[in-house]
Amino acid sequence: MREDVGGVTTSLHRPTTDSSRSGPVRYDSFEWQEQPPPSNGVPRNAWGRQSRRKSRWHRPYTLVLVVFDLISVLGASYIASSLEKSRAGLNRSWGFLEGPDLFFFFAYIALPLGWLILLWTSGTYDRRYLGLGSEEYKRVIRTSVTVVAAVSLLAFATKTDLSRGTVATVSLCAVILILLGRVFARQVLHLARRHTGHGAHRMVLVGTLPEALEVYTAVTRSPAAGLIPVAIHLTDGFAAARGIETPVPVYAGRDVLSLVREVGADTIAVCGSASAEPGELRRLAWQLEGTGVDLVVAPQLTDIAGPRVHIRPIEGLPLLHVEEPTLSGPGWLIKNLMDRAAAAFGLLLISPILAVIALGIRLSDPGPVFFRQTRVGHDGRTFKVWKFRTMYQDAEERKATLEELNESDGMLFKMKHDPRIFAFGQKLRATSLDELPQLINVLKGEMSLVGPRPLPADDGDYLGDVRRRLLVRPGITGLWQVSGRSDLSWDEAVRLDLYYVDNWSLTYDLSILWRTIFVVLKRKGAY
């Protein structure tokens, strides 16, 4: 991991300006620096080790979650007792035939404490799951099921005449309130990470420059994740890094732990091939023991979601198994049934809105209400997509004169101020109401509620990676829509579409549908 010249280790020259300032940094020279011998681990004396982690944002955050969860369970018990009182009167024993005192003890003391203990033992306060992903919510729901089972078993064992309606009310209200509290706490955490940097991890990326920059791009793509790279430590390719502009300072030949202390980091991310050095990763883990610095490994697997990755250790060798994407089976069948049922119900429910929009289009510009264009769908089959017309009738003829003003770098023609769009059509686009007729395509099985966006059939041959989008049906909304829509570059849009294809799930679909609501309300990237 070092380059020795005459017994001396080379190191990329550190910048003389403040490294915390934004903008690229260029490294043009090397400096010579003596390095201490590598360490094989920290002293095993527990009294001499530093036990506190350098990143401690999760401690106050966990305390807030505990308070939220406790209030949620107490609130659920109060709601249940109020409903029981109003339903059966004061003489109904509040869910227990033994009397209200027993109910109050279980509802306001035993149940909240037991719920918190089960939440803790289920890992819902584990910092690995806080702030990002769905694992935290899954564990909350599993804990709620465990609580119901435990209460039922306890009532059966003690032969307590327990009101099933009260148990159901408490359980349902508690899990809803707990989830809402955690969603609120997570949003506050994300805002703090985006705007102040609090609650984030400062990372040193270790690896070759291309590998480190790839990881840098991935982690900075989502500020809500709370990962802030502050430096790159090169393990190879020192000469090739000369003169290259980088977003953070680059070092080489330094002791990693001393570099972490110098830049104020709390996490080391070993990138790509650097993790394959025999024994190096293990020795680095030894060196970090007791320092409070976290160690993470970023393998050369990009855009692969967690459920498809499984670690199977064999004789001390952790093998990373990557499962195939699930594009068939019961889940896929449920998705198809849900799509068609939702489309039928949606068309029936919003039919008055569709009629008003149709009238507005006819009054704005004479001509057809709907715009139908051939798009490429599942397995390369073409179909006619339904949309409300938002442009003048001669839009296609005028497109040739506007080609040089195209603001998109991909297959679609995009302009923020397209003169072919009439005023009412602009409002439809801003609110995405022009997409509503695509429910007809969903009902016919040509599209899905969630999927990659359908592209025109005459704008490309779908070779290479782009063709993989055709493994699933296109969608009315998708990952690209909730991630920037028309503001995204073509390469980024394709990357998001391929990520969806490789990591599809029913839970992911529901998450995208939920995020779509807020994106439409914000009108972000809609033009």
N, C-alpha and C positions, 0 to 999 in steps of 0.2 A: 504493500500500500504506500510505499515511499520510493522515491527515486534518488539514489545515492550517487554522488559524483565525488570520487576521492575521499569517501568516508563522510562527506557532508551532505545533508539533505537540502534539496532545492525547495523553494516556496514561492508561489506567485506573489508579486509585490502588492502590498495592501495599499488602498487608496489614501491619499492625503486628505481628501475631503471627508465630510461627515457621511458615513455609510448609511445613516438612517434616512437621508434625503431620497426622494423618489427619482426615478429615471435610471437609464442604463449606466453601467460602470465599465470602463475599458481598462484592461490590464495589458501593459506593453513590456514590462520588464520583470526580471526575477531577482530575488534577494537570497542570500545564503544564510541558513539558520541552523545552528546546532540543535539536535533533538535528543531528549532523554530516551533511555532504553524503554521499550514497550513494557507495560505492566501486565502481569498474568492474573490480575484480580485485586480486589481491595482486601484489607485485613479482615479476618473473620471475627474480630472482636466486636460483639454487638454494642459495647459501651463506646467504642471509638468510631462508630459509623453514624453518618447523618441519615436519619430515618424519614425526615419530612420531605415530601415531594416539592420540587421547585414550582410546579404548576398547582395552585391550590384554589382555583376558581370554583371547583366542584363542591367544596366544603360549604360555603354560604348558600350555594345553589341547592345542594341537597337539603340543607336546613329549611329553606323556603318550601321545597317540595314536601317535606315532612309536615310542616304547618298546614299547607294546602290540603294534603291528604287527610289529616286529622279533622280539619274543618269540614271537608267533604263528607266524611263518614258521619260526623255529628249532625250535619245538615240533612243527610239522608235519613237518619234515625228520627229527626224532628219531623220531617215530611211524612214518614210512615206513621208516626204516632198521631199526627194531626189528622191524617186520612182515616186511621182506625177509630179515632175518637168521633169524628163526624159521621162515620158509617154505622157504628154500633152503639154509641152513647157511652156515658161514663161507667156503666156497669159491665162493660164488655171485657174488661181486664187487659186492654191494650195489646192483645195478641197472646197473652198467657192466661190460662184459667186460674193460675195461682194468685194473680193479682198484679196491680200496676208496679209495685215496688220491684218485683223481679224483672219486669220488662225494662224499667229505668236502669237497673244495674247492668243488664246485658246490652241495652241500646246505647248507653252513654259512657260506659266504662269498659266492660269486657270486649264488646265488639270493636270499638275504635282501636284499643290497644292490640287486640288480636289481629286486626286488619293490617296495622302498621308493621307488626312483627312478620306477618306473611309477605308483605310487600318487600321488606328488607331481605328476608331469606330467599325470595324469588329473584333478587338481583335488580329490582326496579330502581335502586339508588346507586347501582354500579356506574362509575364514571365512564366506563366504556360505552354505555348505551344512552347517556344523557346528551341531549341537545341535537341529536341527528339520527335519522333512520326510524324504522317502525318497531324495532325490537323492544324498546321501552314500553310502547303501548301494548304490544302482544303480551308482555309479562304482566302488565296491569290486568288485562282481561283474564289471563290464566289464573292470577291470584284471586280474582273475583269468583271464578268457578270453584276454586279450592275453598274459599270462605263459605260458599253456599253448601258445598258437600260436607264441610266440617260441622256447620250449624245443624244440618239435617241429621248427620250421624250422632251428634251430641244429643239432639232432641229425642232421637230414637232410643239411644242408650239409657237416657234418664227418664224415658217415658213422659216427656213434657208435651202437653197439648199445645203445640205451636201453630199459630196462624200462618198458613202458607202464603196468604196474600201479603201479610206484613213482611215476611222474609223476601218475597219477590220484589216488593216495593223498595225495601232498604237496599237490596243488592243492586237493582237496576239504577236507582238514583245515585248510589255511591259510586258505581263505576262510571256513570256519565259525568258526575261532578269531578271525580279524580282526573279523568281524561281531559276535561275542559280546563282544569287548573294547570295540568302539565302542558297543554297546548299554549295557554297564556304565558306560562313561565318560559317556555321554549321561544316564543316570539320575542319576549323581552330580551332573552339571551342573544338571539340572533341580531336584534337591533344594536345591542351593546357591542357585539363583535364587529358589525359592519361599520359603525360610526365612531367608536372609541377604542376598539381593540381589546377591551376588557373581556375576560373569559376565554381568551384564545391561547394557543400553544405556539411558542416561538421555536422554529425548527431549523436545524442544520442538516442540509442534504449531503449525503456521502455517496460518491460514485463518480462515474465519468460525466463529463459536461453534458452530452446529449441526454443521458439517462436522468440526470438531476434536473435539467430544464424541462423534460417531459413531466416529471413529477411536480415541478413548480407550476406548470401550466394547469395540471389537473387539480391541484389543491387550491389554487387561487381562483379557479373557475367558480367556486362556491364559497363566498366569504362567510356564510352561515356555519360552515364546518369548523371555523375557528382555528385553522392551521395557517400560520404566517411564516413562510421561509425567510430567514434573515441572513443566511450564508450558505455557500456551497464549498464542500471540501472534496477536492479532486483525488481520486485514487489512481488515475491513469490519464494519459493524454495531456501532460502539462504543456508541452510545446504547442500543441494544436489549439490550446486555449488562449494563446497570446493574441492580443488585439481584438478579441471577440467581445462585443458588448453584451453584458449580462444584467438582469434586473436586480441582482443582489451581489455583494462582494464574493469573490472567489479566492480560495486558499488551497495550498497544497503542501504536503510534507509537514503538516502541523500535528501536534498531539491533539486528538479530537476532543478530549475532555477539557483541556485548557482552552481550546477554541470556543467550546460551548460556554464556558464561564466568561470568556472575553466578550462575546457578542450578546450575552444575557439570554441564552436559549434554555429551554427546558425539555426539548425533545430532539432526538437524533433519528433521522429517517435514512436507512440504508437502501439505496436505489439499485435496482436491476442486478447487473452482474457482480456488483460489489458484495452482495450477499452470498455469492457462490465461492468466494475465496475460502479454501480449506482452513478451518479453525479460526479465521479472522473474526467472523461474526460471534462465535462463542467467546473468544477472548475479549471482544468489545463489550459483550454482555457482562462478563466478569468485572471488567474495569468500571462499569457503570453501577455495580451493586453498591447500595448505600449512598449514592450521590444524589438521589432524588431526580435524576434525569431519566426520562422515558425513552425506550428504544422501540422503534417500529421498523418494519421491513416492507418496502414497496416493490413487489415482484414485477416482472415484465408481463403483467396481465392487466391491460387497460380496458375499461368499459365492461367489466364482468361483475355482475352483482353478487353479493354475498351468498344468497341461497344456492348458487350454482357452484360454489367453491367449498370443498371439504378437505380438511387436513387429516391424513391417515398416517400416523407414525408407524414406521417399521424399523425395528432395531435402532431406535434413536434417530432415524432419518425421517423428518416430517415431509411426507409427500403431499403435494398440493393437487388434488383431483378436481378437474373442471368438468361438470356435467353438461350434457347437450341441452340447448334451450327446449322448453316444452311448447311445441306448436301443434299438439294434438292431445286427445284424451278427454277425460271428464271435464277438466277445467275449461278446455276450449269449447266443449259442447255447451257448458253453462254460459260462457261468454256469448255465444251465438244466440241462445235463447233469451238472455237478458237484453241483448241489443235489439232484437225484433220486438220483444214485449215493450221495452221502453220507447221504441220508435212509434209503435202503434198508439200507445197511451199518450205520448207527447204530441203527435199529430192531432189527435182528438182534442186534447186539452188546449192547444194553442191555435186551433183553427180560426177563432175570431181575430187573433193577432195577425195571422197570415193574410186574412181578408183585408184588414186595414192596410197592411204593407203593400199588398197588390194594388189597392186603390191609390195609394200615394205614388207608386211607380207610374201608373197610367196617367195621373195628373201631372207628373214631372216631365215625362217624355213619352209621346205616342209610340206604341210598339208592344212587343211581347212582354209579359210580366216576368217570365223565367228566362234564364240564360242556361243553355245546355251545351256542354263541351265534352269532347271525348277525352277520357283520362285512362290511365293504366292501373289496373287493379290486381287482385290476388292471382299469382302465377302468370302474370303478364296478360291476363284477359282484359280487354277494353270494355268500357261502359260509358254511358252518358251521365255526367254529374249534374244534379239539379242545384241551381242557385237563383236567388232573386237578381234580376238585372239591375246593375248599378251604373252602367255606362250608356252613353248615347248609342243609337243604332249603328252609326258608322265607326264605332270604336276600332274594329279590326282594320279597316282601311286607313285610319289615322295612326295606327301603331307603327307603320313603316317609317313615318316621319319623326317618330319619337325614340327610335332604337338607340340612338347615341346618348339619350338622357336616361337610359336604364340604370337604376341604382342597385340592382341585384347582380351578384356575380355568379348566379346559377342558371337553372333552366327557366325560372319564372321571370316575367317582366314586372318590375316594381318601380313606382314613382310615388314619392310622398305627396306631391301635388299634381296628380295626373289630370290634365285638362279634359280627358274623355269622360270623367265621372261627373254626373249631375249632382246638385246639392243634396237632394234626398238620398241619393245613392251613397254619398259620402257619410251621411249619418248612419246608414245601414252598415257600412263597412266598419265604422268606428265602434259600433255596438255589436258587431258580428251577427246581426240579425239576418244578413244576406245568406248565411250558411244554413238557416233553419230548414229549407226545403230538402237538404241532404238527408233528412230523416226518411224521405222516400227511398233513397238509395240503401239506407240501413234496413228498412223494412223488406226490401227486395233481396237482401243478402249481398249486395254489391259493395257495401261499406260497413264499417263498424263505428260505434260511438267513439272509440279511442283507437288510434293507430297512426302510422305515418301519413303525411299529407299526400293526397292523390296528385300526381303530376301529369301534365299534358302528354298525349301519346305521340306528338310530332316533334318533341323537343329533345330527343336524345335516344340512344340505343340501349341505355341501362346496362352498360358493361361494367365489369369490376365490382367494387363494393356496393355501388348504387343498386345493382340488381337484387341484392339481398333484401331490400325493402319489400320486394314483391312476395316474400314468404308469408306475409299476413295481409289481411284486407286493410285498405286505407281507412282513415278515421276522420270524423268531423273535427275532433280535437286530438291533440297528441302532445308528446313531450316537447316538440319544437314550439308549440303554441304557448305553453306555460313557461317557456324559457326565453322568450324574447320575440317570437314570431318574425315579422319582416325585418326586424333590426339585426337578425342573425346573418352571418355569412353563409354561403352555400355549403362550405365544408363543415361548418358547425351544425347546420341543419341536418345534413346527412349523418353526421356522427350521432346526433341525438336520436334520429330515426333508427339507426342500426342498434343503438343501445336498447331501445324499446323492443326491437325484434328479438334480441338475444336474452332479454331479462324480463319478458312479459309475465304478468301474473294478474289474477283478479284483484288482489289488494292494490297492485300498482295502478290498475285501471281506475279504481275508485279514487285513489289519491290524485290522479291526473284530472278526473272529472271535478273533484273538489277544488283543486287549484285553478281550474279553468274559470270558475265563477268569479274569483277575485281578479284574474287577468282581464276578463271581459269588462268588469266594473272599472278597472283602472285604464282601460283602452290602450294598453301598452303595446306598441308595435303594430297597431291596426291601421292600415292604409292601403 
